[in-house]
Amino acid sequence: MNTLESQLASEVRTRGFAGPFPACTPEEMQEIRSEIERDVLDSPSKIYGFPIGRDRHLDCRVIWDLFTLPTIASRLTEILGPDLLVWRSGFFYKPPGAPETAWHKAAVFTDFTDHPILEPPDSTGLYCLTAWMAIDEATIENGCVQLIPGTQNIKMKTSQQEVSMQSKEDEREFGAKKEGFFGYQFNYDLTEEHMRSVVNMECKPGEFFIFDQRTVHGSPPNNSSKRRLGINFRVITPDVKAYAHFLPEGKIEHYGNVYDLTKWGCVQYTGEDRFGLNKIVAPPEN
């Protein structure tokens, strides 16, 4: 590992995130945005059977090609190593007037499920990373992502409550109009020092940042006249099991919806899978 790799990995392990970095130019993102708007946003998912922003890397080649840009892949492998799987992705849409997204974090994704979605061999280590990309410009005015440095490594008093169930109709707007966190509320015991350290992750179209999902993050309301559309994807090392408890039944109930997992699978992102713990599917052809 060279100095740059060491610094990048150290930054993510210490702060919980790094970036923004350029994935592509704003002009290149403009072309990608047009294709996404034309072919993806309102189209039914071939995986889940209805229009949804979840896991479109499994059925839309433009999304997979975006995720696998070398500028993104090289940084993820610098941090987690050469062998990575993509297990999850999603759009994040904030139209003008959309409310704030409440502070939240996740480790093995046990919120509102009876069993962990991820099963790492060591839950205290770094086993999952999220790359978040700006399709539109993301500013503090239109609700860019905010992160609190260092909160991935501390335990805080928290409570959670259901605000409102999310429906398939809500999924068409990716939960953007739900209060709290997509219809749920997490109440963390955040201090004044935490709030003073908040980082506003403003990004130009085509920029991305990387973060540990255990880092407390959220976003303010969209007080502008412009929408904010972003997309993220999550990678794991192959020794982490994804959806292992749920695959035998072929479904998972999460955030108020039931998702059919019969066509879902991890996709080899980089390197190889020497463990064979996960269901693996091929990336989309078109």
Secondary structure, DSSP 8 states (H G I E B T S, - for coil): --HHHHHHHHHHHHHSEEEEEESS-HHHHHHHHHHHHHHTTTSB-TTTSSB-SBTGGGT-HHHHHHHT-HHHHHHHHHHH-S-EEEEEEEEEEE-TT---EEEE--SS--TTSSS-SEE-S-TTS--EEEEEEESS-B-TTTT-EEE-TTGGG----EEEEE-----HHHHTTTTTT-STBTTEEEEE---HHHHHT-EEE-B-TTEEEEE-TTS-EEE----SSS-EEEEEEEEE-TTSEESTTTTTTTEEEETTEEEE-TT--BEEEES--SS--S-B------
